[in-house]
Amino acid sequence: MTDTETQVDPAALFPGDSEMSRRCRDIDWASTALGPIERWAPALRTTVRIVLESRFPINLWCGPELTLIYNDAYCEVLGSKHPRALGQPGAEVWAEIWSDVLPLFETIRGGGASIYAENACFAMERTGGSADDAWFTFSLSPIREESGAIVAFLNVVAETTQQRQVEREAQDARTAAEVAERRLRDVFAQAPAFLAVLRGKDHVFEFVNDAYTRLIGDRQSIGRTVDETLPEVRAQGFVDLLDRVFESGTPFVGREIPITLARTAGAAAEQAYVDFVYQPITEPNGSTVGIVVHGTDVTEAVVARREIERLLRASEQARSDAESSEARYRFLANAIPVQVWSATPDGALDYVSERTAAYFGRTETEVIGDQWLTVLHPEDLGRTRERWLHSLSSGEPYETEFRLLSAAHGTFRWHLARATAQRDDEGRIIRWFGTNTDIEESKRTEAELKRLTLEATEANRAKSDFLAAMSHELRTPLNAIGGYAQLIELGVRGPVTDAQRTDLLKIQRSKDHLDALVSDVLGFAKAGAGRMEFRTRDVSVARTVDAVLEMVAPQIATKQLNLIAPQTTATQGKQAAPSGPDTLTVLADSDKMRQILLNLLANALKFTPPNGTISVTVDATEAEAMISVSDTGIGVPTDQLDRIFEPFVQAKRALHSSDQGVGLGLAISRQLARAMNGDLAVKSIVGEGSTFTLRLPLKREAR
């Protein structure tokens, strides 16, 4: 040690009881390229103390050989290179990536700015074996002494390898989900039974298959409510029935329900008959979010059976025409696409149609009498006979399900059998007329529908959980980035030039922008998973609007925009008229209401050029308040109006590329509005501007 050097206490230079502090105190620095600690520049010694006390991964590349000094958190980055890396030249420690990192130091030494990189990939040997790809978000900035000479480089590191792997797995999962959804839709579209998916309490069509389209005729249904698509069915009770299923969460099963529909545009309405199920779609929390409509058009079978019944009644009224009626009955029985049979009052078959006999693979005479029992499944024989005997003794209509042997399929298939008694003028049963319908295929389709619906529900829940978890995880590195950028800007790491301060400002802006995007994703995920909490109470429209306008006033002034605001007490400075906006009180969550209005005003600011106008108006009906935010911006194309409320969708209307977000603001705003029993709608003309209207229910006594 020379006369000009001052003794330095290793315990003060390497403070604390961390592993790296102890190792730094134990190492013989005089034997390294850095030399004795007494010769280290003061800036280096100050930075070393800060680094060792930090819990974020930081490494110092010191001196001309870029010797490594690092903290405990950086050990994980080194892997098996720790602890031998301490005090060693960077070219030896990171030999496998040296050709990639050396130019970074040379750039800064040559007068370049500090370096920041996101998700940079390096092939690193950290386990003693072959090199593996690893990803890092890092900053590299110089540590200078008072003369301006660089004595070291501060390297703040956040490894994002796991994040990148998760992103890849998430992409694979999304791809698999999309493939599964396409397959599901293909199955639904090609199913012989009709199928439709209705969303929300207004019963908006989300999906219909080909069979459903054939049922309702040439009508546009997707995105429209049942009332809008099929206005004639409300008077028939179907909409009320959908409302009851949605509110109660209890399925409804209907058999041979009549419905009057216009099958084609401009055509007269005609009556059809359907077997159908209204199956509620429920979230994991038990709330109903939609209804699956599934069923079969049985018009032909019902019409045929009723025609047969009508003919048989006419036959009994004119006994003299019995033989001709019998012939006509048999002709129709062989013509319709169902199995038809008749039986004597004691239950013995006395006639089967050609179709029925062919199904059994037997002649008509081989089935007459009690021979039909031989084609029943043995397990169904006793139950079916008992139900048939009950109808024979009571005269009640016969209806039951059992399995019959099919010659065509070589197996037992489920059937629905129905029979009605024919009586004479004195009420005595003189004959039974019945039909069989093969329902096995319908049962299989319904079971598959339930399974696929459950899978789709689980996939949607998993997606929301993943987005929420990832948004939380992203917050930690974002806060670290902002914190260290502030440290550098404050001069903690050494003097900061104007150019560096400009770069630090850009880092902070980028971090704030990314933080806002993460918040949007988190909010959307919470809403999608049903985890958003609402505290609904009476909220003053005037006070809420005034508070929001105060928050955006500086931005409006900076952008030189004109503001037209409601004439409330706060804006007038006097008592408002009894019918003005001051008297309006809505039932809402005040925080969520402000969030929606702030988002609408932010959009208006974003898409309105300087000297334009932003208007806020308040109106009301007997049941709801309407708060509208209008701008004289560039507007939204007509073909984009239905899509801008969808998640991750943006209309291409930003004034600057920096104005683009992740595409969740309007989606979240509409979700919040609807969760508060309101809605959010838009009207826009390209080149003239847009108007977004928030509707919220008034408190009860104000209605």
MIDOVO-746198 format. One record per residue (C-alpha): x, z, y. Coordinates in steps of 0.02 Angstrom, whole numbers, padded with zeros to 5 digits, always signed. Layout:
% residues N
XZY...
% end
This chain:
% residues 703
+00000+00000+00000+00070-00050+00170+00070+00056+00327-00077-00045+00396-00186-00017+00244-00308+00126+00229-00340+00221+00069-00512+00172-00003-00606+00291-00116-00670+00194-00269-00817+00314-00283-00872+00268-00107-00844+00081-00132-00931+00079-00301-01064+00214-00278-01191+00278-00403-01201+00307-00589-01252+00131-00643-01154+00044-00780-01074-00082-00663-01028+00050-00534-00935+00145-00669-00850-00013-00733-00799-00064-00557-00721+00108-00529-00626+00096-00694-00554-00078-00672-00376-00106-00606-00418-00223-00463-00235-00240-00415-00210-00338-00576-00347-00462-00530-00341-00609-00410-00431-00502-00279-00290-00374-00271-00307-00189-00225-00472-00137-00149-00379-00078+00008-00342-00260+00047-00521-00318+00031-00607-00375+00188-00730-00248+00260-00873-00374+00243-00835-00390+00057-00830-00203+00030-00996-00181+00121-01078-00318+00019-01010-00246-00145-01095-00080-00110-01262-00166-00071-01253-00274-00227-01216-00130-00346-01362-00029-00278-01485-00174-00291-01601-00187-00441-01619-00375-00423-01492-00488-00516-01349-00522-00394-01172-00586-00421-01028-00599-00297-00903-00743-00315-00753-00667-00227-00589-00734-00159-00504-00901-00187-00532-00893-00377-00716-00844-00357-00690-00683-00455-00852-00605-00522-00921-00439-00462-01103-00410-00515-01235-00274-00534-01328-00207-00685-01473-00329-00667-01355-00478-00677-01291-00422-00849-01441-00503-00933-01397-00669-00851-01220-00659-00924-01277-00616-01100-01128-00595-01218-01008-00636-01074-01035-00458-01011-00934-00349-00985-00776-00455-00998-00837-00563-00852-00808-00424-00725-00655-00464-00617-00629-00633-00702-00619-00803-00613-00784-00898-00612-00704-01052-00690-00663-00950-00845-00827-00855-00858-00940-01006-00832-00827-01143-00899-00972-01237-00980-01064-01260-00813-00918-01257-00693-00929-01442-00655-01109-01411-00598-01082-01257-00490-00911-01290-00411-00980-01425-00292-01102-01295-00224-00959-01185-00162-00864-01335-00094-01018-01390+00004-01033-01221+00091-00845-01210+00122-00855-01383+00200-00977-01319+00330-01139-01349+00235-01289-01233+00239-01325-01097+00113-01402-01163-00046-01572-01124-00122-01637-01201-00283-01796-01176-00384-01802-01192-00573-01628-01269-00587-01578-01303-00768-01406-01260-00841-01339-01277-01019-01262-01103-01040-01170-01016-01182-01234-00838-01170-01253-00789-01352-01083-00836-01419-01152-00993-01500-01205-01164-01440-01263-01196-01263-01448-01172-01228-01548-01233-01080-01591-01097-00954-01684-01110-00788-01648-01013-00629-01713-00996-00452-01564-00942-00346-01485-00935-00174-01300-00952-00134-01239-00897+00037-01066-00857+00110-00999-00683+00154-00887-00699+00306-00764-00582+00390-00760-00565+00579-00648-00717+00599-00780-00823+00512-00676-00850+00355-00773-00846+00192-00717-00701+00081-00853-00715-00051-01018-00796-00098-01180-00697-00124-01278-00764-00272-01456-00696-00289-01530-00752-00455-01703-00750-00538-01708-00822-00714-01866-00926-00742-01830-00983-00920-01976-00888-00994-02090-00951-00856-02041-01131-00891-02071-01105-01077-02240-01028-01041-02283-01176-00929-02239-01295-01069-02344-01196-01192-02486-01191-01066-02476-01380-01046-02480-01401-01234-02631-01284-01242-02719-01380-01104-02686-01543-01194-02753-01472-01357-02907-01404-01266-02940-01573-01188-02926-01659-01357-03043-01529-01433-03166-01553-01291-03164-01742-01314-03195-01721-01499-03334-01598-01464-03418-01718-01343-03400-01861-01469-03485-01755-01602-03624-01708-01482-03645-01886-01419-03663-01958-01594-03772-01819-01665-03941-01883-01730-04030-01735-01650-04052-01731-01461-03938-01614-01365-03919-01560-01183-03820-01423-01095-03898-01343-00941-03797-01236-00820-03853-01098-00703-04022-01024-00662-04076-01191-00587-04045-01277-00756-03926-01414-00699-03885-01547-00828-03701-01537-00877-03708-01643-01035-03834-01749-01130-03807-01851-01288-03875-02022-01332-04025-01952-01426-04077-01849-01274-04060-02002-01162-04174-02098-01279-04299-01955-01272-04313-01945-01081-04290-02131-01047-04187-02219-00914-04153-02072-00796-03999-02005-00706-03980-01825-00765-03799-01763-00751-03778-01649-00600-03965-01639-00569-04088-01501-00611-04226-01514-00740-04352-01511-00598-04266-01660-00514-04241-01760-00674-04405-01722-00763-04530-01668-00629-04677-01693-00748-04621-01555-00868-04643-01408-00747-04832-01418-00756-04815-01420-00946-04728-01250-00945-04553-01304-01000-04464-01246-00840-04550-01076-00848-04494-01063-01029-04314-01105-00980-04323-00970-00845-04379-00839-00973-04240-00885-01094-04109-00879-00954-04169-00710-00889-04194-00626-01059-04049-00706-01154-04167-00727-01303-04174-00898-01391-04338-00992-01409-04384-01099-01559-04526-01223-01545-04604-01328-01682-04702-01487-01649-04720-01447-01464-04811-01584-01367-04725-01654-01212-04781-01794-01095-04639-01907-01035-04615-02076-00952-04493-02153-01076-04437-02292-00956-04434-02312-00766-04604-02361-00697-04688-02345-00865-04843-02241-00897-04816-02067-00968-04836-02048-01155-04849-01899-01268-04711-01851-01387-04685-01705-01507-04522-01610-01526-04447-01474-01633-04320-01388-01521-04216-01232-01486-04172-01159-01316-04009-01067-01355-03937-00963-01210-03751-00979-01170-03680-00807-01136-03516-00745-01064-03415-00607-01151-03494-00481-01030-03668-00528-01093-03725-00626-00940-03816-00791-00968-03736-00942-00884-03833-01085-00961-03943-01149-01102-03910-01271-01244-04062-01379-01284-04058-01443-01463-04193-01523-01565-04274-01672-01648-04403-01797-01592-04537-01779-01727-04665-01888-01641-04674-02015-01783-04696-01882-01916-04827-01785-01816-04923-01940-01769-04917-02001-01948-04976-01834-02019-05112-01817-01889-05167-01994-01923-05176-01954-02107-05275-01797-02070-05392-01894-01957-05419-02026-02089-05452-01894-02221-05579-01808-02111-05664-01974-02080-05659-02005-02267-05751-01844-02303-05882-01880-02172-05919-02043-02259-05912-02003-02444-05977-02174-02485-05812-02246-02420-05705-02125-02521-05618-02257-02623-05570-02365-02473-05513-02211-02378-05407-02160-02525-05326-02331-02530-05294-02327-02344-05219-02154-02357-05100-02210-02493-05050-02363-02393-05006-02257-02240-04921-02126-02348-04804-02258-02415-04774-02330-02241-04723-02175-02143-04542-02109-02150-04586-01940-02230-04632-01882-02404-04822-01871-02424-04921-01791-02563-05092-01718-02601-05155-01584-02721-05316-01525-02798-05396-01360-02742-05301-01268-02882-05133-01335-02820-05093-01471-02947-05023-01631-02870-05140-01777-02892-05046-01901-02784-04868-01929-02719-04812-02074-02611-04686-02201-02675-04558-02128-02555-04583-01954-02629-04563-02014-02808-04409-02116-02764-04330-01963-02683-04347-01869-02848-04288-02018-02949-04448-02015-03053-04608-02114-03071-04766-02056-02985-04844-02001-03149-04692-01896-03192-04721-01788-03037-04911-01769-03047-04980-01599-03094-04852-01457-03101-04703-01569-03136-04645-01555-02955-04588-01377-02994-04450-01447-03106-04358-01524-02958-04349-01358-02861-04190-01258-02852-04206-01116-02980-04171-00985-02846-04315-01050-02738-04443-01072-02877-04522-00898-02877-04532-00882-02687-04604-01056-02664-04735-01034-02801-04788-00867-02727-04810-00944-02552-04909-01091-02624-05025-00975-02722-05056-00875-02563-05114-01031-02470-05223-01084-02618-05310-00915-02622-05327-00889-02433-05347-01066-02369-05210-01036-02240-05098-01186-02198-04946-01198-02311-04773-01199-02230-04609-01149-02311-04430-01204-02338-04351-01235-02509-04221-01343-02595-04269-01501-02689-04160-01607-02802-04123-01776-02721-04088-01923-02834-04008-02017-02690-03884-01877-02648-03865-01802-02821-03885-01626-02751-04014-01500-02692-04064-01521-02509-04168-01407-02398-04346-01464-02359-04484-01404-02244-04653-01422-02333-04819-01416-02242-04995-01435-02312-05171-01423-02238-05331-01392-02334-05474-01518-02325-05645-01434-02332-05820-01495-02361-05969-01459-02248-05988-01287-02325-05807-01240-02294-05749-01256-02474-05575-01327-02505-05587-01495-02591-05407-01554-02571-05236-01516-02498-05134-01642-02398-04950-01611-02371-04782-01679-02314-04599-01640-02351-04461-01659-02222-04275-01655-02266-04203-01526-02143-04031-01494-02218-03946-01614-02099-04031-01532-01949-03973-01359-02006-03794-01420-02026-03794-01496-01852-03863-01335-01774-03731-01227-01859-03593-01344-01801-03663-01336-01625-03655-01146-01623-03476-01146-01687-03416-01273-01560-03506-01184-01418-03419-01020-01466-03250-01106-01471-03278-01184-01300-03328-01014-01227-03173-00930-01299-03060-01070-01235-03131-01051-01058-03104-00861-01062-02924-00883-01123-02890-01006-00981-02953-00883-00850-02852-00739-00926-02695-00847-00926-02715-00900-00744-02743-00719-00690-02591-00656-00786-02476-00794-00722-02532-00767-00542-02487-00582-00554-02317-00621-00631-02274-00745-00492-02299-00612-00357-02140-00514-00402-02012-00656-00377-02106-00714-00221-02091-00541-00142-01907-00534-00190-01874-00703-00110-01957-00647+00052-01866-00481+00052-01692-00552+00030-01724-00689+00156-01768-00553+00282-01609-00457+00239-01504-00610+00272-01598-00648+00434-01567-00470+00495-01380-00496+00470-01362-00372+00327-01263-00501+00230-01159-00549+00381-01182-00648+00541-01319-00781+00535-01301-00946+00625-01446-01035+00712-01448-01167+00575-01455-01032+00442-01594-00943+00537-01692-01105+00538-01668-01122+00349-01721-00941+00325-01880-00976+00424-01915-01124+00309-01888-01011+00158-02012-00884+00226-02141-01019+00265-02123-01093+00092-02136-00920+00014-02293-00880+00118-02370-01048+00069-02335-01019-00115-02402-00841-00101-02564-00910-00030-02577-01034-00173-02548-00896-00300-02684-00792-00215-02805-00938-00230-02765-00960-00414-02786-00772-00444-02951-00769-00352-03016-00920-00448-02961-00845-00614-03047-00679-00575-03208-00768-00527-03200-00881-00682-03174-00730-00796-03316-00632-00714-03197-00497-00649-03232-00513-00464-03308-00353-00395-03445-00362-00264-03504-00224-00149-03668-00293-00083-03743-00210+00068-03825-00251+00236-03701-00355+00339-03724-00407+00521-03702-00594+00540-03654-00580+00723-03517-00450+00698-03445-00543+00549-03440-00710+00641-03361-00629+00795-03228-00544+00689-03182-00705+00602-03175-00803+00765-03056-00672+00840-02939-00696+00692-02927-00886+00713-02931-00891+00903-02740-00902+00921-02730-01051+00801-02873-01138+00893-02784-01114+01059-02615-01169+00989-02690-01330+00921-02783-01361+01086-02955-01369+01006-03123-01337+01088-03230-01197+01011-03419-01189+01022-03475-01018+00958-03647-00936+00935-03719-00844+01086-03713-00668+01013-03701-00504+01108-03514-00504+01084-03491-00678+01156-03619-00657+01298-03571-00481+01350-03756-00437+01361-03905-00400+01251-03956-00550+01144-04134-00609+01126-04232-00529+00981-04235-00694+00886-04050-00733+00912-03905-00718+00789-03878-00534+00835-04035-00483+00739-03986-00567+00574-03932-00454+00431-03890-00523+00260-03866-00445+00088-03684-00484+00049-03509-00417+00017-03435-00413+00193-03256-00449+00133-03310-00597+00027-03418-00663+00170-03268-00656+00290-03159-00740+00159-03279-00887+00147-03294-00908+00336-03105-00894+00361-03079-01029+00230-03207-01144+00314-03126-01118+00485-02952-01144+00411-03011-01310+00339-03084-01360+00507-02919-01317+00593-02822-01413+00462-02922-01574+00473-02964-01582+00659-02839-01670+00775-02789-01594+00944-02924-01594+01080-03057-01600+00944-03203-01478+00932-03249-01343+00806-03428-01276+00813-03502-01122+00731-03693-01109+00725-03810-00979+00652-03989-01012+00598-04114-00934+00478-04270-00963+00375-04389-00829+00312-04275-00793+00164-04097-00836+00211-03968-00852+00349-03870-01012+00374-03696-01009+00452-03624-01182+00484-03445-01230+00529-03430-01407+00600-03278-01507+00655-03244-01674+00734-03106-01711+00610-03076-01858+00497-03219-01817+00377-03237-01829+00188-03270-01994+00097-03444-02002+00020-03375-02024-00156-03277-01860-00135-03420-01747-00074-03475-01697-00250-03295-01662-00306-03219-01557-00166-03302-01399-00236-03222-01427-00406-03065-01323-00446-02896-01408-00420-02977-01558-00334-02935-01610-00155-03009-01748-00051-02869-01855+00023-02908-01813+00204-02766-01702+00266-02688-01746+00433-02515-01698+00370-02443-01684+00195-02399-01502+00230-02585-01465+00248-02615-01491+00063-02652-01339-00046-02688-01312-00229-02870-01365-00213-02956-01197-00247-03016-01140-00075-03186-01225-00077-03211-01195-00264-03183-01007-00239-03291-01004-00082-03438-01083-00173-03415-00964-00321-03417-00815-00202-03571-00880-00110-03669-00909-00270-03616-00739-00340-03700-00663-00185-03861-00763-00222-03817-00891-00089-03737-01062-00086-03611-01173+00005-03648-01355+00046-03567-01495+00146-03617-01647+00248-03487-01767+00314-03461-01937+00393-03290-02018+00384-03215-02030+00558-03344-01913+00637-03318-01746+00552-03389-01623+00425-03513-01479+00422-03502-01340+00291-03655-01225+00281-03650-01052+00203-03821-00987+00148-03846-00801+00112-04007-00702+00078-04079-00595+00217-04105-00410+00185-04280-00377+00118-04361-00296+00271-04297-00440+00379-04385-00573+00275
% end
